[in-house]
């Protein structure tokens, strides 16, 4: 963990919180790396959660957003004026970590965290809760009060994922499980349904709503229109060169330099005159649990890739804007491949653990089945062969008609 984050947790333990949040219909939640888009007015926007809030606002529904543990993006610098009981959350987290040392093999349930969420729910009077990774404690607090709570997909959902896989969640009592999972695709839904139906929970497939806004490109959507205009020049296609996007993953211990495997790095350097290479940092590396990696990346890029690739605009602008100009996408493990597939961009994933059934072998199975995501050996010749082959094959964006209908039904339910 980044030293700065550890220091913040320690200092937050001494804070006293005043939970006097305004009354609201819906409570939302997200973390700093989920509020990744910095707007021109300096506020940070959550592409997934604030999109839902904006759509609910059109229906006259008022929301209050809560920033999850260790958040810095809140108050005036957050688009949704996010709140955070930092002191209570920090103390609950520390106690939770200490408890985990004693109850090994079991979830270290925190009654302290549950009490904080209960207080927030009681003060706001929220009828429903929607957010990214609602904790087991929040789910219990909601169910005790008859409040509907749903988890919004924000990345990969797979059997081997500890938050979503059957082996991890089937043992949870019903009260620790959300009422709903709002997922992007059929593959994600299938993973959750294996264990959630027995607990009375059926996932809803609504597509990635941030991606949906850019696919639709509605002139009335002022945010999308302004973002496309703002980044039109910096990300304009390079004359005579196809564009390849490389999205980084964070915490990747099996990449020697920590960022880009040697074979891909060599290919970037050798083909920079033929391809435009864009490198996008993970939101956690920019503002989150891995900001130390973001700082180290600057030195790595200067030494190895400066003059051969670009990273600033590709990292700063919204992912769908980058995917609109990308011809192909490459990554070690990143779930960007799901958003790329939904926007009609083929992906190559290079992590050998994805090719091992006892490691991450079930990750991205659905889009691997459609051919939009392929597992490629991490050598320079293999990557180049995939790259040139992918550019010769057409791909089209996913049909969002069914997703849009399901999403509108969800909004009607939340507003009811």
Residue pairs with C-beta under 8 A, 6 or more apart in sequence:
1 289
2 289
2 290
2 291
2 292
3 292
4 291
4 292
5 70
5 289
5 291
8 70
8 72
9 70
9 90
9 93
9 94
10 90
12 70
12 86
12 87
12 89
12 90
13 87
13 90
13 91
13 94
14 87
15 86
15 87
15 90
16 87
17 85
17 86
17 87
17 88
19 83
19 85
19 116
19 119
19 120
19 123
20 123
21 64
21 83
21 120
21 123
21 124
22 64
22 124
23 62
23 124
23 125
24 62
24 63
24 64
24 124
24 125
24 126
25 56
25 61
25 62
25 63
25 126
25 127
25 128
25 415
26 53
26 56
26 61
26 62
26 63
26 64
26 126
26 127
26 128
26 129
26 130
26 414
27 63
27 64
27 65
27 66
27 120
27 121
27 124
27 126
27 128
27 129
27 130
27 131
28 49
28 52
28 53
28 63
28 64
28 65
28 66
28 80
28 129
28 130
28 131
29 49
29 65
29 66
29 67
29 68
29 129
29 131
29 132
29 134
29 138
30 46
30 48
30 49
30 65
30 67
30 68
30 82
30 131
30 132
31 67
31 68
31 69
31 70
31 71
31 132
31 133
31 288
32 44
32 67
32 70
32 71
32 72
32 73
32 287
32 288
33 282
33 283
33 284
33 286
33 287
33 288
33 289
34 46
34 47
34 48
34 49
34 132
34 154
34 283
35 44
35 45
35 46
35 49
35 50
35 67
35 73
35 78
35 79
35 82
36 44
36 46
36 47
36 283
36 286
36 287
37 44
37 45
37 46
37 47
37 318
38 44
38 45
38 316
39 45
39 79
40 226
40 230
42 77
43 76
43 77
43 78
43 79
44 73
44 77
44 78
44 79
45 79
45 223
46 65
46 79
46 80
47 210
47 318
47 319
48 132
48 152
48 154
48 208
48 209
48 210
49 65
49 80
49 130
49 131
49 132
49 152
50 79
50 80
51 209
51 210
51 213
52 130
52 152
52 209
52 411
53 63
53 65
53 80
54 223
55 209
55 411
56 63
56 411
56 414
56 415
57 63
59 411
59 415
60 415
61 414
61 415
63 80
64 83
64 124
64 126
65 78
65 80
65 81
65 82
65 83
66 82
66 83
66 84
66 120
66 131
67 73
67 74
67 78
67 82
67 83
67 84
68 84
68 89
68 132
68 133
69 89
69 90
69 93
70 89
70 90
70 93
70 289
71 82
71 84
71 86
72 287
73 82
73 287
74 81
74 82
74 83
74 84
75 81
75 82
75 83
85 116
85 119
85 120
88 112
88 113
88 116
89 113
89 116
91 112
92 110
92 112
92 113
92 116
93 110
93 113
95 110
95 112
96 108
96 110
96 113
97 108
99 108
99 110
100 108
102 108
107 136
107 172
107 176
109 136
109 137
109 176
110 137
111 137
113 135
113 137
113 138
114 137
114 138
114 140
114 141
117 135
117 137
117 138
117 141
117 142
118 141
118 144
118 145
121 129
121 141
121 142
121 145
121 147
122 145
126 147
127 147
127 148
128 147
128 148
128 149
128 150
128 414
129 138
129 142
129 147
129 148
129 149
129 150
130 149
130 150
130 152
130 182
130 414
131 150
131 151
131 152
132 151
132 152
132 154
133 151
133 154
133 163
134 142
134 149
134 150
134 151
134 178
136 172
136 176
136 177
138 149
139 149
139 175
139 176
139 177
139 178
140 175
140 176
141 147
142 148
142 149
142 179
143 149
143 174
143 175
144 175
148 179
148 180
149 178
149 179
149 180
150 178
150 179
150 180
150 181
150 182
151 178
151 180
151 181
151 182
152 182
153 181
153 182
153 183
153 184
153 188
153 208
155 335
155 338
156 335
156 338
156 363
156 364
157 164
157 183
157 187
157 188
157 191
157 192
158 164
158 165
158 191
158 360
158 362
158 363
158 364
158 365
159 165
159 166
159 167
159 191
159 194
159 362
160 359
160 360
160 361
160 362
160 363
161 168
161 191
161 363
162 168
163 169
164 188
164 191
164 192
165 191
166 191
166 194
166 195
169 177
169 195
169 196
170 194
170 195
170 198
172 199
174 199
174 200
177 196
177 199
177 201
178 201
179 200
179 201
180 201
180 202
180 203
180 204
181 189
181 192
181 196
181 201
181 203
181 204
182 203
182 204
182 206
182 410
183 189
183 192
183 203
183 204
183 205
183 206
184 205
184 206
184 207
184 208
184 338
184 342
185 205
185 207
185 338
185 342
185 366
185 367
186 205
186 366
187 364
187 365
187 366
187 367
187 369
188 203
188 205
188 366
189 203
189 205
190 366
192 201
192 203
193 202
193 203
196 202
196 203
204 406
204 410
205 402
205 403
205 406
206 403
206 406
206 407
206 410
207 342
207 398
207 400
207 403
207 404
207 406
207 407
208 338
208 339
208 342
209 407
210 318
210 319
210 320
211 320
211 339
211 342
211 343
212 400
212 403
212 404
212 407
213 221
213 223
213 224
213 320
214 224
214 228
214 318
214 320
214 321
214 324
214 343
215 320
215 342
215 343
215 397
215 400
216 400
217 224
217 225
217 228
218 224
219 225
227 317
227 318
227 321
228 321
228 324
230 317
231 313
231 317
231 318
231 321
234 313
234 317
235 313
235 314
235 317
235 321
235 322
235 325
236 325
237 243
237 276
237 325
238 276
241 273
241 274
241 275
241 276
242 274
242 275
242 276
242 327
242 328
242 391
243 275
243 276
243 278
243 325
243 326
243 327
243 328
244 275
244 276
244 277
244 278
244 326
244 327
244 328
244 329
244 330
244 387
245 278
245 280
245 314
245 322
245 323
245 326
245 328
245 329
245 330
245 336
245 340
245 345
246 260
246 264
246 268
246 277
246 278
246 279
246 280
246 309
246 329
246 330
246 331
247 280
247 282
247 329
247 330
247 331
247 334
247 336
248 259
248 260
248 279
248 280
248 281
248 282
248 285
248 297
248 331
248 332
248 334
249 282
249 331
249 332
249 333
249 334
249 351
250 282
250 284
250 285
250 288
250 289
250 290
250 293
251 284
251 290
251 293
252 258
252 259
252 332
252 333
252 351
254 351
254 352
254 353
255 261
255 332
256 262
257 265
257 300
257 304
258 293
258 296
258 297
258 300
259 293
259 297
259 300
260 268
260 279
260 304
260 305
261 332
261 350
261 378
263 350
263 378
263 379
263 380
263 382
263 383
264 330
264 350
264 378
264 380
264 383
265 304
265 305
266 380
267 380
267 383
267 384
267 387
268 277
268 305
268 308
268 309
269 304
269 305
269 308
270 380
271 277
271 384
272 307
272 308
272 309
275 387
276 310
277 305
277 308
277 309
277 310
278 309
278 310
278 311
278 313
278 314
278 322
278 326
279 301
279 305
279 309
279 310
279 311
279 314
279 315
280 311
280 314
280 315
280 319
280 322
280 336
281 294
281 297
281 311
281 315
282 290
282 334
284 290
284 291
284 293
285 291
285 293
285 294
285 297
286 294
286 315
297 311
301 309
301 311
305 311
314 322
319 336
319 339
320 339
320 343
323 329
323 339
323 340
323 343
323 345
324 343
326 340
326 345
327 345
327 391
328 345
328 346
328 347
328 348
328 387
328 390
328 391
329 336
329 337
329 340
329 345
329 346
329 347
329 348
330 347
330 348
330 349
330 350
330 383
330 387
331 337
331 347
331 348
331 349
331 350
332 349
332 350
332 351
333 349
333 351
333 353
333 354
333 360
333 363
334 349
335 364
336 347
337 347
337 349
337 364
337 367
337 372
337 373
338 364
338 367
338 373
340 346
340 347
340 372
341 347
341 367
341 370
341 372
341 373
341 398
342 397
342 398
342 400
343 397
343 398
344 395
344 396
344 397
344 398
345 372
345 395
346 371
346 372
346 373
346 374
346 390
346 393
346 395
347 367
347 372
347 373
347 374
348 373
348 374
348 375
348 376
348 383
348 386
348 387
348 390
349 364
349 373
349 374
349 375
349 376
350 376
350 377
350 378
350 383
351 360
351 378
352 377
352 378
353 359
353 360
354 360
354 361
354 363
354 364
354 375
355 361
355 375
364 373
367 373
368 374
368 375
372 395
374 386
374 390
376 382
376 383
376 386
377 383
